[in-house]
Amino acid sequence: MSKYQFALLAGAAALTAVVLASPALAQQQQQPPFATTKVEGTDGVYIFRNGGAQSMFIVTPAGVIATDPIGYGRPEGVQDYINEIKKVTSQPIRFLVYSHHHFDHISGGKPFKDAGARVIAHKRAKERLDPLQNPLVVPVDETFDTTKTIELGGTTLELTYLGLNHSDSNVVMRLPREKIVSSIRSRSGRSRAAASSTCIRSKPRTSSRR
């Protein structure tokens, strides 16, 4: 494993610890059904939460890159996701990236497809999904093997496949300029149903305070 791959896995693992240690699950019943939060220190990176699931979307001058539609359990949340994006920008949604092939993350993508998004995933996600022909899952338009780079409106999103983990189609997403890594939870011996989408800065920001 290269140093770059190790760094991506380390970042995802570190964020998993943060998520598990947070009081978010205990507070879930007190939260509104959905919410959008801008990632501090970025120009256009946001986290959308639908119930207990969350996804990242990136706004650029040329359009939007969205990730997992997360419609499982609360299907109306997918339209909420679209509406939240429209509150931020009038730019079209160009891409929808699947983090992996599991239904709880990728269910409900039709509003994104209707909005013109092109669905991208690892090649094994397409191999798993195509035979199922699940009407709640939008088929993959474009696949990759090891790495793929999406460039849109001056923003670069790197997609990397690191092998078998939570599934055999996991994709780690990295925004190099923003120093952000996004991944579902790495396998740690816990139930696979406990997987969650996570986002962490791959390098801490230094403080200007003295």
Number of C-alpha atoms within 10 A of each C-alpha: 6 6 8 9 14 12 13 20 18 14 20 24 19 15 24 23 11 11 16 12 10 10 9 13 13 8 9 12 11 9 12 10 14 18 16 19 11 16 17 9 9 13 12 18 21 21 19 25 21 24 19 17 21 22 25 25 23 24 23 20 14 15 18 25 24 27 26 25 32 28 25 19 13 16 16 12 22 23 17 19 24 17 11 15 22 14 8 13 15 12 14 19 26 18 23 25 24 24 27 25 26 17 15 17 25 22 23 25 26 18 15 23 17 10 13 14 22 18 22 23 26 27 19 17 23 19 14 15 17 13 8 9 11 12 11 15 20 20 20 21 12 13 17 15 13 13 15 17 14 12 13 18 11 9 18 16 20 16 26 20 22 18 12 11 15 19 18 17 25 27 27 21 25 23 19 14 11 19 14 20 25 25 26 26 24 23 16 12 7 9 9 13 9 9 18 20 25 21 25 20 18 21 11 9 9 6 6 5 4 3
